[in-house]
Amino acid sequence: MEVPHRVQLVRHDLVRKEGEAYWRCPNKRGCPSQNVEWLSSFAGRGAMDIEGLGYKTGWLLLDLGG
């Protein structure tokens, strides 16, 4: 599998710290994918347990609020 080195959605290069396996997007607050992941995790059963607030709703909220 070839790892992409650029996030197409926000046009940022991915970074990887030396010795780590994970590639990350450095644009934490401006990356829609990371925002949806955060919201989904926050709203999930292990945290706030907000029913109906998942990925699909997260993307809709981002689209509406920019």
mmCIF file of the N, C-alpha and C atoms, coordinates in Angstrom:
data_MODEL
# 
_entry.id   MODEL 
# 
loop_
_atom_site.group_PDB 
_atom_site.id 
_atom_site.type_symbol 
_atom_site.label_atom_id 
_atom_site.label_alt_id 
_atom_site.label_comp_id 
_atom_site.label_asym_id 
_atom_site.label_entity_id 
_atom_site.label_seq_id 
_atom_site.pdbx_PDB_ins_code 
_atom_site.Cartn_x 
_atom_site.Cartn_y 
_atom_site.Cartn_z 
_atom_site.occupancy 
_atom_site.B_iso_or_equiv 
_atom_site.pdbx_formal_charge 
_atom_site.auth_seq_id 
_atom_site.auth_comp_id 
_atom_site.auth_asym_id 
_atom_site.auth_atom_id 
_atom_site.pdbx_PDB_model_num 
ATOM 1   N N  . MET A 1 1  ? 0.845   -1.175 0.000  1.00 0.00 ? 1  MET A N  1 
ATOM 2   C CA . MET A 1 1  ? 0.000   0.000  0.000  1.00 0.00 ? 1  MET A CA 1 
ATOM 3   C C  . MET A 1 1  ? 0.891   1.239  0.000  1.00 0.00 ? 1  MET A C  1 
ATOM 4   N N  . GLU A 1 2  ? 0.574   2.171  -0.846 1.00 0.00 ? 2  GLU A N  1 
ATOM 5   C CA . GLU A 1 2  ? 1.322   3.422  -0.903 1.00 0.00 ? 2  GLU A CA 1 
ATOM 6   C C  . GLU A 1 2  ? 0.600   4.499  -0.097 1.00 0.00 ? 2  GLU A C  1 
ATOM 7   N N  . VAL A 1 3  ? 1.328   5.143  0.790  1.00 0.00 ? 3  VAL A N  1 
ATOM 8   C CA . VAL A 1 3  ? 0.754   6.175  1.649  1.00 0.00 ? 3  VAL A CA 1 
ATOM 9   C C  . VAL A 1 3  ? 0.741   7.509  0.920  1.00 0.00 ? 3  VAL A C  1 
ATOM 10  N N  . PRO A 1 4  ? -0.413  8.174  0.846  1.00 0.00 ? 4  PRO A N  1 
ATOM 11  C CA . PRO A 1 4  ? -0.433  9.510  0.240  1.00 0.00 ? 4  PRO A CA 1 
ATOM 12  C C  . PRO A 1 4  ? 0.317   10.490 1.133  1.00 0.00 ? 4  PRO A C  1 
ATOM 13  N N  . HIS A 1 5  ? 0.996   11.432 0.539  1.00 0.00 ? 5  HIS A N  1 
ATOM 14  C CA . HIS A 1 5  ? 1.771   12.399 1.313  1.00 0.00 ? 5  HIS A CA 1 
ATOM 15  C C  . HIS A 1 5  ? 1.172   13.797 1.262  1.00 0.00 ? 5  HIS A C  1 
ATOM 16  N N  . ARG A 1 6  ? -0.057  13.870 0.781  1.00 0.00 ? 6  ARG A N  1 
ATOM 17  C CA . ARG A 1 6  ? -0.729  15.163 0.690  1.00 0.00 ? 6  ARG A CA 1 
ATOM 18  C C  . ARG A 1 6  ? -2.218  14.972 0.932  1.00 0.00 ? 6  ARG A C  1 
ATOM 19  N N  . VAL A 1 7  ? -2.816  15.851 1.731  1.00 0.00 ? 7  VAL A N  1 
ATOM 20  C CA . VAL A 1 7  ? -4.255  15.815 1.984  1.00 0.00 ? 7  VAL A CA 1 
ATOM 21  C C  . VAL A 1 7  ? -4.914  16.657 0.896  1.00 0.00 ? 7  VAL A C  1 
ATOM 22  N N  . GLN A 1 8  ? -5.654  16.018 0.025  1.00 0.00 ? 8  GLN A N  1 
ATOM 23  C CA . GLN A 1 8  ? -6.256  16.720 -1.110 1.00 0.00 ? 8  GLN A CA 1 
ATOM 24  C C  . GLN A 1 8  ? -7.328  17.715 -0.684 1.00 0.00 ? 8  GLN A C  1 
ATOM 25  N N  . LEU A 1 9  ? -8.065  17.397 0.368  1.00 0.00 ? 9  LEU A N  1 
ATOM 26  C CA . LEU A 1 9  ? -9.179  18.228 0.803  1.00 0.00 ? 9  LEU A CA 1 
ATOM 27  C C  . LEU A 1 9  ? -8.720  19.620 1.238  1.00 0.00 ? 9  LEU A C  1 
ATOM 28  N N  . VAL A 1 10 ? -7.584  19.701 1.924  1.00 0.00 ? 10 VAL A N  1 
ATOM 29  C CA . VAL A 1 10 ? -7.102  20.988 2.419  1.00 0.00 ? 10 VAL A CA 1 
ATOM 30  C C  . VAL A 1 10 ? -5.752  21.382 1.814  1.00 0.00 ? 10 VAL A C  1 
ATOM 31  N N  . ARG A 1 11 ? -5.226  20.538 0.951  1.00 0.00 ? 11 ARG A N  1 
ATOM 32  C CA . ARG A 1 11 ? -3.970  20.797 0.235  1.00 0.00 ? 11 ARG A CA 1 
ATOM 33  C C  . ARG A 1 11 ? -2.787  21.052 1.179  1.00 0.00 ? 11 ARG A C  1 
ATOM 34  N N  . HIS A 1 12 ? -2.645  20.168 2.140  1.00 0.00 ? 12 HIS A N  1 
ATOM 35  C CA . HIS A 1 12 ? -1.512  20.225 3.060  1.00 0.00 ? 12 HIS A CA 1 
ATOM 36  C C  . HIS A 1 12 ? -0.703  18.947 2.918  1.00 0.00 ? 12 HIS A C  1 
ATOM 37  N N  . ASP A 1 13 ? 0.605   19.077 3.049  1.00 0.00 ? 13 ASP A N  1 
ATOM 38  C CA . ASP A 1 13 ? 1.462   17.904 3.064  1.00 0.00 ? 13 ASP A CA 1 
ATOM 39  C C  . ASP A 1 13 ? 1.353   17.222 4.420  1.00 0.00 ? 13 ASP A C  1 
ATOM 40  N N  . LEU A 1 14 ? 1.323   15.906 4.405  1.00 0.00 ? 14 LEU A N  1 
ATOM 41  C CA . LEU A 1 14 ? 1.309   15.157 5.653  1.00 0.00 ? 14 LEU A CA 1 
ATOM 42  C C  . LEU A 1 14 ? 2.707   15.162 6.259  1.00 0.00 ? 14 LEU A C  1 
ATOM 43  N N  . VAL A 1 15 ? 2.778   15.062 7.562  1.00 0.00 ? 15 VAL A N  1 
ATOM 44  C CA . VAL A 1 15 ? 4.069   15.019 8.256  1.00 0.00 ? 15 VAL A CA 1 
ATOM 45  C C  . VAL A 1 15 ? 4.126   13.763 9.115  1.00 0.00 ? 15 VAL A C  1 
ATOM 46  N N  . ARG A 1 16 ? 5.347   13.286 9.323  1.00 0.00 ? 16 ARG A N  1 
ATOM 47  C CA . ARG A 1 16 ? 5.565   12.119 10.178 1.00 0.00 ? 16 ARG A CA 1 
ATOM 48  C C  . ARG A 1 16 ? 6.799   12.383 11.027 1.00 0.00 ? 16 ARG A C  1 
ATOM 49  N N  . LYS A 1 17 ? 6.626   12.283 12.327 1.00 0.00 ? 17 LYS A N  1 
ATOM 50  C CA . LYS A 1 17 ? 7.758   12.463 13.226 1.00 0.00 ? 17 LYS A CA 1 
ATOM 51  C C  . LYS A 1 17 ? 8.692   11.268 13.097 1.00 0.00 ? 17 LYS A C  1 
ATOM 52  N N  . GLU A 1 18 ? 9.968   11.538 13.234 1.00 0.00 ? 18 GLU A N  1 
ATOM 53  C CA . GLU A 1 18 ? 10.962  10.482 13.119 1.00 0.00 ? 18 GLU A CA 1 
ATOM 54  C C  . GLU A 1 18 ? 10.706  9.397  14.158 1.00 0.00 ? 18 GLU A C  1 
ATOM 55  N N  . GLY A 1 19 ? 10.709  8.158  13.712 1.00 0.00 ? 19 GLY A N  1 
ATOM 56  C CA . GLY A 1 19 ? 10.486  7.029  14.600 1.00 0.00 ? 19 GLY A CA 1 
ATOM 57  C C  . GLY A 1 19 ? 9.029   6.646  14.773 1.00 0.00 ? 19 GLY A C  1 
ATOM 58  N N  . GLU A 1 20 ? 8.100   7.444  14.234 1.00 0.00 ? 20 GLU A N  1 
ATOM 59  C CA . GLU A 1 20 ? 6.676   7.127  14.335 1.00 0.00 ? 20 GLU A CA 1 
ATOM 60  C C  . GLU A 1 20 ? 6.179   6.492  13.046 1.00 0.00 ? 20 GLU A C  1 
ATOM 61  N N  . ALA A 1 21 ? 5.110   5.738  13.147 1.00 0.00 ? 21 ALA A N  1 
ATOM 62  C CA . ALA A 1 21 ? 4.534   5.081  11.979 1.00 0.00 ? 21 ALA A CA 1 
ATOM 63  C C  . ALA A 1 21 ? 3.442   5.921  11.331 1.00 0.00 ? 21 ALA A C  1 
ATOM 64  N N  . TYR A 1 22 ? 2.852   6.846  12.094 1.00 0.00 ? 22 TYR A N  1 
ATOM 65  C CA . TYR A 1 22 ? 1.680   7.581  11.614 1.00 0.00 ? 22 TYR A CA 1 
ATOM 66  C C  . TYR A 1 22 ? 2.055   8.851  10.850 1.00 0.00 ? 22 TYR A C  1 
ATOM 67  N N  . TRP A 1 23 ? 1.363   9.074  9.745  1.00 0.00 ? 23 TRP A N  1 
ATOM 68  C CA . TRP A 1 23 ? 1.443   10.331 9.007  1.00 0.00 ? 23 TRP A CA 1 
ATOM 69  C C  . TRP A 1 23 ? 0.262   11.178 9.468  1.00 0.00 ? 23 TRP A C  1 
ATOM 70  N N  . ARG A 1 24 ? 0.487   12.445 9.699  1.00 0.00 ? 24 ARG A N  1 
ATOM 71  C CA . ARG A 1 24 ? -0.568  13.318 10.223 1.00 0.00 ? 24 ARG A CA 1 
ATOM 72  C C  . ARG A 1 24 ? -0.689  14.592 9.395  1.00 0.00 ? 24 ARG A C  1 
ATOM 73  N N  . CYS A 1 25 ? -1.875  15.141 9.399  1.00 0.00 ? 25 CYS A N  1 
ATOM 74  C CA . CYS A 1 25 ? -2.108  16.439 8.778  1.00 0.00 ? 25 CYS A CA 1 
ATOM 75  C C  . CYS A 1 25 ? -1.787  17.503 9.831  1.00 0.00 ? 25 CYS A C  1 
ATOM 76  N N  . PRO A 1 26 ? -0.897  18.440 9.535  1.00 0.00 ? 26 PRO A N  1 
ATOM 77  C CA . PRO A 1 26 ? -0.526  19.449 10.523 1.00 0.00 ? 26 PRO A CA 1 
ATOM 78  C C  . PRO A 1 26 ? -1.583  20.535 10.707 1.00 0.00 ? 26 PRO A C  1 
ATOM 79  N N  . ASN A 1 27 ? -2.598  20.553 9.868  1.00 0.00 ? 27 ASN A N  1 
ATOM 80  C CA . ASN A 1 27 ? -3.631  21.583 9.880  1.00 0.00 ? 27 ASN A CA 1 
ATOM 81  C C  . ASN A 1 27 ? -4.791  21.141 10.778 1.00 0.00 ? 27 ASN A C  1 
ATOM 82  N N  . LYS A 1 28 ? -4.558  21.076 12.085 1.00 0.00 ? 28 LYS A N  1 
ATOM 83  C CA . LYS A 1 28 ? -5.545  20.499 13.007 1.00 0.00 ? 28 LYS A CA 1 
ATOM 84  C C  . LYS A 1 28 ? -6.880  21.223 13.009 1.00 0.00 ? 28 LYS A C  1 
ATOM 85  N N  . ARG A 1 29 ? -6.890  22.524 13.132 1.00 0.00 ? 29 ARG A N  1 
ATOM 86  C CA . ARG A 1 29 ? -8.153  23.260 13.231 1.00 0.00 ? 29 ARG A CA 1 
ATOM 87  C C  . ARG A 1 29 ? -8.808  23.504 11.871 1.00 0.00 ? 29 ARG A C  1 
ATOM 88  N N  . GLY A 1 30 ? -8.045  23.500 10.817 1.00 0.00 ? 30 GLY A N  1 
ATOM 89  C CA . GLY A 1 30 ? -8.601  23.787 9.504  1.00 0.00 ? 30 GLY A CA 1 
ATOM 90  C C  . GLY A 1 30 ? -8.868  22.567 8.657  1.00 0.00 ? 30 GLY A C  1 
ATOM 91  N N  . CYS A 1 31 ? -8.681  21.392 9.212  1.00 0.00 ? 31 CYS A N  1 
ATOM 92  C CA . CYS A 1 31 ? -8.859  20.150 8.453  1.00 0.00 ? 31 CYS A CA 1 
ATOM 93  C C  . CYS A 1 31 ? -10.261 19.594 8.707  1.00 0.00 ? 31 CYS A C  1 
ATOM 94  N N  . PRO A 1 32 ? -11.133 19.628 7.708  1.00 0.00 ? 32 PRO A N  1 
ATOM 95  C CA . PRO A 1 32 ? -12.500 19.129 7.890  1.00 0.00 ? 32 PRO A CA 1 
ATOM 96  C C  . PRO A 1 32 ? -12.560 17.675 8.355  1.00 0.00 ? 32 PRO A C  1 
ATOM 97  N N  . SER A 1 33 ? -11.696 16.836 7.823  1.00 0.00 ? 33 SER A N  1 
ATOM 98  C CA . SER A 1 33 ? -11.711 15.426 8.222  1.00 0.00 ? 33 SER A CA 1 
ATOM 99  C C  . SER A 1 33 ? -11.398 15.261 9.702  1.00 0.00 ? 33 SER A C  1 
ATOM 100 N N  . GLN A 1 34 ? -10.406 15.999 10.198 1.00 0.00 ? 34 GLN A N  1 
ATOM 101 C CA . GLN A 1 34 ? -10.072 15.907 11.615 1.00 0.00 ? 34 GLN A CA 1 
ATOM 102 C C  . GLN A 1 34 ? -11.187 16.487 12.481 1.00 0.00 ? 34 GLN A C  1 
ATOM 103 N N  . ASN A 1 35 ? -11.837 17.538 11.999 1.00 0.00 ? 35 ASN A N  1 
ATOM 104 C CA . ASN A 1 35 ? -12.947 18.122 12.757 1.00 0.00 ? 35 ASN A CA 1 
ATOM 105 C C  . ASN A 1 35 ? -14.107 17.146 12.888 1.00 0.00 ? 35 ASN A C  1 
ATOM 106 N N  . VAL A 1 36 ? -14.435 16.449 11.810 1.00 0.00 ? 36 VAL A N  1 
ATOM 107 C CA . VAL A 1 36 ? -15.528 15.469 11.849 1.00 0.00 ? 36 VAL A CA 1 
ATOM 108 C C  . VAL A 1 36 ? -15.154 14.302 12.760 1.00 0.00 ? 36 VAL A C  1 
ATOM 109 N N  . GLU A 1 37 ? -13.901 13.851 12.686 1.00 0.00 ? 37 GLU A N  1 
ATOM 110 C CA . GLU A 1 37 ? -13.445 12.770 13.568 1.00 0.00 ? 37 GLU A CA 1 
ATOM 111 C C  . GLU A 1 37 ? -13.562 13.190 15.027 1.00 0.00 ? 37 GLU A C  1 
ATOM 112 N N  . TRP A 1 38 ? -13.121 14.424 15.338 1.00 0.00 ? 38 TRP A N  1 
ATOM 113 C CA . TRP A 1 38 ? -13.193 14.917 16.712 1.00 0.00 ? 38 TRP A CA 1 
ATOM 114 C C  . TRP A 1 38 ? -14.648 14.978 17.183 1.00 0.00 ? 38 TRP A C  1 
ATOM 115 N N  . LEU A 1 39 ? -15.511 15.553 16.360 1.00 0.00 ? 39 LEU A N  1 
ATOM 116 C CA . LEU A 1 39 ? -16.920 15.680 16.724 1.00 0.00 ? 39 LEU A CA 1 
ATOM 117 C C  . LEU A 1 39 ? -17.557 14.319 16.942 1.00 0.00 ? 39 LEU A C  1 
ATOM 118 N N  . SER A 1 40 ? -17.252 13.379 16.075 1.00 0.00 ? 40 SER A N  1 
ATOM 119 C CA . SER A 1 40 ? -17.813 12.040 16.178 1.00 0.00 ? 40 SER A CA 1 
ATOM 120 C C  . SER A 1 40 ? -17.338 11.350 17.461 1.00 0.00 ? 40 SER A C  1 
ATOM 121 N N  . SER A 1 41 ? -16.077 11.533 17.785 1.00 0.00 ? 41 SER A N  1 
ATOM 122 C CA . SER A 1 41 ? -15.527 10.962 19.011 1.00 0.00 ? 41 SER A CA 1 
ATOM 123 C C  . SER A 1 41 ? -16.153 11.612 20.244 1.00 0.00 ? 41 SER A C  1 
ATOM 124 N N  . PHE A 1 42 ? -16.298 12.928 20.224 1.00 0.00 ? 42 PHE A N  1 
ATOM 125 C CA . PHE A 1 42 ? -16.884 13.674 21.337 1.00 0.00 ? 42 PHE A CA 1 
ATOM 126 C C  . PHE A 1 42 ? -18.347 13.278 21.559 1.00 0.00 ? 42 PHE A C  1 
ATOM 127 N N  . ALA A 1 43 ? -19.075 13.090 20.466 1.00 0.00 ? 43 ALA A N  1 
ATOM 128 C CA . ALA A 1 43 ? -20.503 12.794 20.558 1.00 0.00 ? 43 ALA A CA 1 
ATOM 129 C C  . ALA A 1 43 ? -20.784 11.314 20.789 1.00 0.00 ? 43 ALA A C  1 
ATOM 130 N N  . GLY A 1 44 ? -19.763 10.477 20.696 1.00 0.00 ? 44 GLY A N  1 
ATOM 131 C CA . GLY A 1 44 ? -19.945 9.034  20.782 1.00 0.00 ? 44 GLY A CA 1 
ATOM 132 C C  . GLY A 1 44 ? -20.296 8.523  22.160 1.00 0.00 ? 44 GLY A C  1 
ATOM 133 N N  . ARG A 1 45 ? -20.537 7.223  22.231 1.00 0.00 ? 45 ARG A N  1 
ATOM 134 C CA . ARG A 1 45 ? -20.971 6.573  23.472 1.00 0.00 ? 45 ARG A CA 1 
ATOM 135 C C  . ARG A 1 45 ? -19.942 6.694  24.591 1.00 0.00 ? 45 ARG A C  1 
ATOM 136 N N  . GLY A 1 46 ? -18.670 6.759  24.252 1.00 0.00 ? 46 GLY A N  1 
ATOM 137 C CA . GLY A 1 46 ? -17.640 6.836  25.272 1.00 0.00 ? 46 GLY A CA 1 
ATOM 138 C C  . GLY A 1 46 ? -17.502 8.213  25.888 1.00 0.00 ? 46 GLY A C  1 
ATOM 139 N N  . ALA A 1 47 ? -18.192 9.200  25.343 1.00 0.00 ? 47 ALA A N  1 
ATOM 140 C CA . ALA A 1 47 ? -18.084 10.568 25.866 1.00 0.00 ? 47 ALA A CA 1 
ATOM 141 C C  . ALA A 1 47 ? -19.486 11.107 26.175 1.00 0.00 ? 47 ALA A C  1 
ATOM 142 N N  . MET A 1 48 ? -20.027 11.931 25.293 1.00 0.00 ? 48 MET A N  1 
ATOM 143 C CA . MET A 1 48 ? -21.313 12.591 25.554 1.00 0.00 ? 48 MET A CA 1 
ATOM 144 C C  . MET A 1 48 ? -22.534 11.742 25.214 1.00 0.00 ? 48 MET A C  1 
ATOM 145 N N  . ASP A 1 49 ? -22.370 10.715 24.408 1.00 0.00 ? 49 ASP A N  1 
ATOM 146 C CA . ASP A 1 49 ? -23.462 9.815  24.023 1.00 0.00 ? 49 ASP A CA 1 
ATOM 147 C C  . ASP A 1 49 ? -24.638 10.575 23.400 1.00 0.00 ? 49 ASP A C  1 
ATOM 148 N N  . ILE A 1 50 ? -24.321 11.368 22.382 1.00 0.00 ? 50 ILE A N  1 
ATOM 149 C CA . ILE A 1 50 ? -25.340 12.147 21.683 1.00 0.00 ? 50 ILE A CA 1 
ATOM 150 C C  . ILE A 1 50 ? -25.855 11.314 20.508 1.00 0.00 ? 50 ILE A C  1 
ATOM 151 N N  . GLU A 1 51 ? -27.059 10.839 20.620 1.00 0.00 ? 51 GLU A N  1 
ATOM 152 C CA . GLU A 1 51 ? -27.640 9.972  19.593 1.00 0.00 ? 51 GLU A CA 1 
ATOM 153 C C  . GLU A 1 51 ? -27.868 10.744 18.294 1.00 0.00 ? 51 GLU A C  1 
ATOM 154 N N  . GLY A 1 52 ? -27.466 10.147 17.174 1.00 0.00 ? 52 GLY A N  1 
ATOM 155 C CA . GLY A 1 52 ? -27.708 10.744 15.869 1.00 0.00 ? 52 GLY A CA 1 
ATOM 156 C C  . GLY A 1 52 ? -26.636 11.706 15.396 1.00 0.00 ? 52 GLY A C  1 
ATOM 157 N N  . LEU A 1 53 ? -25.628 11.958 16.230 1.00 0.00 ? 53 LEU A N  1 
ATOM 158 C CA . LEU A 1 53 ? -24.558 12.870 15.821 1.00 0.00 ? 53 LEU A CA 1 
ATOM 159 C C  . LEU A 1 53 ? -23.336 12.047 15.438 1.00 0.00 ? 53 LEU A C  1 
ATOM 160 N N  . GLY A 1 54 ? -23.330 11.607 14.183 1.00 0.00 ? 54 GLY A N  1 
ATOM 161 C CA . GLY A 1 54 ? -22.236 10.786 13.675 1.00 0.00 ? 54 GLY A CA 1 
ATOM 162 C C  . GLY A 1 54 ? -21.534 11.475 12.519 1.00 0.00 ? 54 GLY A C  1 
ATOM 163 N N  . TYR A 1 55 ? -20.897 10.677 11.687 1.00 0.00 ? 55 TYR A N  1 
ATOM 164 C CA . TYR A 1 55 ? -20.118 11.217 10.574 1.00 0.00 ? 55 TYR A CA 1 
ATOM 165 C C  . TYR A 1 55 ? -20.967 12.023 9.596  1.00 0.00 ? 55 TYR A C  1 
ATOM 166 N N  . LYS A 1 56 ? -22.101 11.456 9.220  1.00 0.00 ? 56 LYS A N  1 
ATOM 167 C CA . LYS A 1 56 ? -22.949 12.115 8.230  1.00 0.00 ? 56 LYS A CA 1 
ATOM 168 C C  . LYS A 1 56 ? -23.420 13.485 8.732  1.00 0.00 ? 56 LYS A C  1 
ATOM 169 N N  . THR A 1 57 ? -23.872 13.535 9.959  1.00 0.00 ? 57 THR A N  1 
ATOM 170 C CA . THR A 1 57 ? -24.313 14.802 10.550 1.00 0.00 ? 57 THR A CA 1 
ATOM 171 C C  . THR A 1 57 ? -23.148 15.763 10.725 1.00 0.00 ? 57 THR A C  1 
ATOM 172 N N  . GLY A 1 58 ? -22.001 15.220 11.097 1.00 0.00 ? 58 GLY A N  1 
ATOM 173 C CA . GLY A 1 58 ? -20.808 16.057 11.236 1.00 0.00 ? 58 GLY A CA 1 
ATOM 174 C C  . GLY A 1 58 ? -20.435 16.752 9.944  1.00 0.00 ? 58 GLY A C  1 
ATOM 175 N N  . TRP A 1 59 ? -20.472 16.010 8.838  1.00 0.00 ? 59 TRP A N  1 
ATOM 176 C CA . TRP A 1 59 ? -20.170 16.619 7.527  1.00 0.00 ? 59 TRP A CA 1 
ATOM 177 C C  . TRP A 1 59 ? -21.232 17.652 7.151  1.00 0.00 ? 59 TRP A C  1 
ATOM 178 N N  . LEU A 1 60 ? -22.504 17.357 7.448  1.00 0.00 ? 60 LEU A N  1 
ATOM 179 C CA . LEU A 1 60 ? -23.568 18.328 7.169  1.00 0.00 ? 60 LEU A CA 1 
ATOM 180 C C  . LEU A 1 60 ? -23.364 19.624 7.966  1.00 0.00 ? 60 LEU A C  1 
ATOM 181 N N  . LEU A 1 61 ? -23.007 19.493 9.230  1.00 0.00 ? 61 LEU A N  1 
ATOM 182 C CA . LEU A 1 61 ? -22.751 20.673 10.055 1.00 0.00 ? 61 LEU A CA 1 
ATOM 183 C C  . LEU A 1 61 ? -21.576 21.500 9.510  1.00 0.00 ? 61 LEU A C  1 
ATOM 184 N N  . LEU A 1 62 ? -20.525 20.822 9.103  1.00 0.00 ? 62 LEU A N  1 
ATOM 185 C CA . LEU A 1 62 ? -19.374 21.527 8.528  1.00 0.00 ? 62 LEU A CA 1 
ATOM 186 C C  . LEU A 1 62 ? -19.758 22.247 7.246  1.00 0.00 ? 62 LEU A C  1 
ATOM 187 N N  . ASP A 1 63 ? -20.557 21.575 6.420  1.00 0.00 ? 63 ASP A N  1 
ATOM 188 C CA . ASP A 1 63 ? -20.992 22.196 5.163  1.00 0.00 ? 63 ASP A CA 1 
ATOM 189 C C  . ASP A 1 63 ? -21.858 23.433 5.432  1.00 0.00 ? 63 ASP A C  1 
ATOM 190 N N  . LEU A 1 64 ? -22.690 23.377 6.454  1.00 0.00 ? 64 LEU A N  1 
ATOM 191 C CA . LEU A 1 64 ? -23.565 24.505 6.759  1.00 0.00 ? 64 LEU A CA 1 
ATOM 192 C C  . LEU A 1 64 ? -22.837 25.662 7.436  1.00 0.00 ? 64 LEU A C  1 
ATOM 193 N N  . GLY A 1 65 ? -21.861 25.313 8.281  1.00 0.00 ? 65 GLY A N  1 
ATOM 194 C CA . GLY A 1 65 ? -21.185 26.346 9.055  1.00 0.00 ? 65 GLY A CA 1 
ATOM 195 C C  . GLY A 1 65 ? -19.808 26.720 8.577  1.00 0.00 ? 65 GLY A C  1 
ATOM 196 N N  . GLY A 1 66 ? -19.363 26.072 7.554  1.00 0.00 ? 66 GLY A N  1 
ATOM 197 C CA . GLY A 1 66 ? -18.103 26.408 6.942  1.00 0.00 ? 66 GLY A CA 1 
ATOM 198 C C  . GLY A 1 66 ? -16.921 26.011 7.657  1.00 0.00 ? 66 GLY A C  1 
# 
